[in-house]
Amino acid sequence: MSFDFDALQVVSGAAIDAALPLADGVEVIEAAMREVSAGRADQPLRWLMPLGGGNGMGVMPGAMRSPAVHGMKLISLYPDNPKRGLPSHLGMMLVFDSQTGMPLAVLDASVLTTRRTAAATVVATRALARPEARVHAILGTGELAEAHVRAFAATMPFAETRIWGRRREAAEALAGRIGDTGGTIRPVVRLEDAVAGADVVTTVTAARTPILFGRDLEPGQHVNLVGASMADAREIDDEGVRRGRVYTDLRASAERQAGELIGAMAAGAVGPEHLVGEIGAVLLGELAGRSAGAVGAAEITIYKSHGVAAQDLAYAGAVLGRRIATLR
């Protein structure tokens, strides 16, 4: 792809959504996850500088071969920001043309992050959940929760989506904002009631200690752990990790920075081998996902989302490609 902009592009969140609908973004991220597991993306581990109070600043550099771009995301992580009416992830994505080194664009990293994260969760769910999955429990009510509901509605709609939050009014407000998805959306007061009977459970909270427990999980469920992005934060307990077959987006990142896995291994609940591998390897046919038959029907699968630079670059590259097409 040739990026022949005349000037540096500044791309707002609204412009990101206008250029790349979520359904298309899911396909972009699926391709990126394949590229990661095939070794065709360069990305050092995310560097995180603690800022105190549970806040931090993340630096995520990387380079892609397709599209031929490199860049860096600079992002502030402030888990309590929703209480201030602000996104928890705020920052900018810098993108360069790898053929010339020319800086191409600065993109809103808040919207970019929520969209690519939700898209990756959809990809993982399609790869690991039971095909007949009909009920989805979303644990969380922030911008990530909303992006996930919309991404699933656009690509693999559920008959029923349950939304749980620590504050009932927040869950009700999110359900009201979503509107019609072709299925039922309802807020749920008790977390246990949201999880019971759900086929897919997605955690998108700012929790630093577990909200989901092994005792809550049921055979056949698929769990997406999305909200905790720091090594000392976790959304599920050791027993929950132990009960599931765990997959991730980038093994090296999960082994060093995923709080749920680090905690479970430190407690002796699981060993390093408990991390089965990367979603991209499942997509490439190099790694088994959910087992077939009765065994698979009873398995609990877990996707630990950590987010990688390749996803940001792929999504940003697709947005810029669409913008070029509209300018011609």
N, C-alpha and C positions, 0 to 999 in steps of 0.2 A: 504494500500500500504506500502511495506517495502522499506525504503531508506537505502540501504547497501553500500553506497560509502565508499571507503577506505580512502579518503582524502576530505578535503573541496573543493567543486567545485567553480570555478570562471567562470561564464557564460556570455559571451559577447552578445551584441545585435544580431550579426550574428548567434550565436549559438541558441539564443532564437527562431529566425525565422526558422532556420533549423529544430529545434525539434518540433515546433508547428505551422503549417500553420494557417493563419488567420481564415479560414473556421472552423477548429477544435477549435480554440480559442473562437469563438462565442458560440459554444456549451458548452464549459467549463464555460464561463461567465454566460450563461443562468442558468446553474445549481447553480452557486455561488449566483446569485440574488435570486433564490428560497430559498437557504439556509439562506440568510440574513433575508428575510421576514418571514421565519419559525422560526427564533430565534435560529438558530444553528450555529451562528458565533459570536464570541466575538470581539468587536472592539470599543475602546474608540474613541471619536471624534478626528479628526485630530487636532494636535496642530501646529499652524503656528507662527513662529517668524518673524516679519517684519525686513527687513534689510535696509530699506530706498530705495528711488527711485522706489517704486513699486515692489521691489524684496522681496523675503522671503525664509525661509527654513521650509519645512513641515516635521513633524514626524508622522508616521502612523503605530501604532502597531496593532496587531490582532492575532486571533487564529481561526483555522478552525477544524471542526470535520472530514470532508471528503473533501480533504485529511487531515490526522492528522498532521498538521504543524502549527507552529506559527512563528511570526517574526515581522520585522519592516522595513518600508521603510523610508529612509532619503533622502530627495530630495530638491534641490534648484530650486526655481521658479524665473526665470529671463525672463520676457515677451519680452524684447528687444533683447534677444540673437540672434534671427534669423538675425538681422542686422549685427551681428558679424560672421555669418556663423555657429552658434552653436544652438543646441536644446534649447528650452525654459525651459525644465525640465531635470535636470541633477542630478544623485545621484546613490544610491545603495539600493538593496533589500536584506535583511538578512533573511535567512530561517533556521528554526530549526525543527528537528524531535520531535514531541510532545510526542512520546512514550518513548524517551530516553533523550530528552533535548540536543541531539547532534547537533551542528551547521552543516548544510548541505551545504549551498551555499551562495555565493554573486553573485547577478545578476545585469546586467545593468538596472538601473531603468528608464532611458530615453526611451529605446525601450519597456520595459515592460509596462510602463505607457501609451505610445501611442497605443500599441496593445490592452491592456485590455480596454482602454477608447473607442476605436473605436468598439471593440466587444460589449461592453455594449450598445452603441448607436444603433447598428444593432438590438440587442435584443429588445430594447425599441421601435424601429421603426416597427419591425415585430408585436409587441403587440398592437400598437396604430394607425399606419397609415392605410389608406384605402387599401384594398387588391389590388385594381387596380392601385396603385401608379406607375407612369412611369417616372416622371421628378423629378430630385433631384438637389437642389441648394446648393452648398457648399460655405459658406462665410468664406474665409480664405485661406491662401496659404502655411502655414508652415507644420511642420512634422505631426501635428495632422490631418490637412486637407488631406495630402497624405495617411495617415493610414486609414482614413475614406473612401476615394474613393476606396482603394484597398479592404477593408473589405466588403463593399457593393458589389463590383464587384464579390467577391468570394462567396457571400451568397445570395444576392437578387439584382441582377443587374438591373439597370434602363435603359430604352431606351435612356434617355438623362441625362447627368450630366453637370450642368453649374457651372463654377468656377469663383467666384468674389474675387478680392483682391484690397487693396488700391492702389497697383501699378499694372498696366496692365501687365507689363513684368513678374511679379511674377506669375500671373494667367496663362499666356501663357507658362511659364517655367514648371509649375506644370502639365498642360495639356499635354505638350510634354513628361514629364517623365513617366506619367501613361501609355501611349501607348494604346494598344487594350484591351478594357474591354467587348467587345461584344455590346456596345452601343456607342452613340455619346458623346464625351467630348469636351466642347467648353468653352473658356474663355469669360467672359461677362464684359463689361466696367462699366455699371451702376448697382448698387446693386438692384435698383427697378426692372430692367429688368430681373435680375437673379431670383428674388422672384416671379414675376408675372407669374401665371400659373403653378408654381411648386407644386407638390404634397407633397414633403418633403423639408424642409429647415433646414440645419444644420449649426450652427454658431461655428466656431473653430478659434476665433481670440484672440488677446491679448488686445482687447478693454477694457477700464475701464469705459467708458460711452457708452450709447446705440448706436448701429449701425442699429438695426432693430426696427421698430416702428409698433404700432398697426395698423396704417393706411396702412401699407404694406401688412398685412395679409389678406388672402382670406378664405372664408368658405371651410371646408374640408381639410385644410392643416394640416400637422403634423410638429411641430417645435422641433428640438433638440438644446438645449442651452448647449454648451460643453466648450467653451473657458474660461469663467470667473470662477475662482476657489477661489476668495477671497471675503470676505463679503462686501468690498467697490468697487467691480467691477461688471459691468453688461453689457450684450450684447443686451438686449431688454428693451424698456421703460415700464412704468406702464400700459399704455393702452394695450400693447401687452400681458402682464401678465394677465390683467383683462379679455381679450377676450378668453383666452384659458383655457382648463381643464388641470391642472398642476400635473404631476407625477414626481417622483424622484427615486433615487437608495436607499437612506436611509433618512427617514423622519427627524430623530433627527439632522442629518447633515445639511439638507436643511433648517430647521427652524432656525438654528443658524449661518449658514455660507454661504448661497446662496444669493449673492448680489441682484439678480433680485427680489426674494421674499421679502427679508428684506426691500428693497427700496419701493416696491409696498405697503407693509403693513404699513410702516412708513408714506407714503403719503395718506393712507386711501383708496387706490384704491381697495384693497382686504383685507379680513380678514384671520385669520389662517386656517379657513375651506376651503379656496380656494385651498389649497394643497390637492389633492384628496387622494394620498397615494403612495405606492411604486410599482415599476414595478414587483418586485417579487411576490407581493400579486395578481397582475393581472395574472401572470403566474400560480399561485397556484389556481386560480379560486375563490379567496376570495374577489376580488374587480373587479368591472366592468371597462373595458377599453372604447374604442370608442363605442358609442351607435349604435344600429342597424338601418337599414332603412334610411329614409329621415333625421331623426335627426342626425344620425351619419355622413351622407354625408355632412352635413353643419357644424359639430363641428370642432373647432380648438383644437387639442391636443398638449400639450407641455411636453417634457421630459427635466427636469433640471438635468443634469449630474453633480455630485460632486466628484465621485470617492471614493471608500472605500477600506479599507485594505483587506477585504475578496476577492475582485476582484484580487488584486495583489497576494495574497497568493494562490488563486485557479489557476491563470495562471502560477505562478512560480512552484507550485506543479505539474501541468501537464507537464511543460517543464522538470522538474527533473525526473518525471516518464518515459518520453520518452527517456531521456538520459540513465537511468538505463537499459531500454530495449535494447538499442543499444550496451551497454557495455557487456551484457551477451552473 
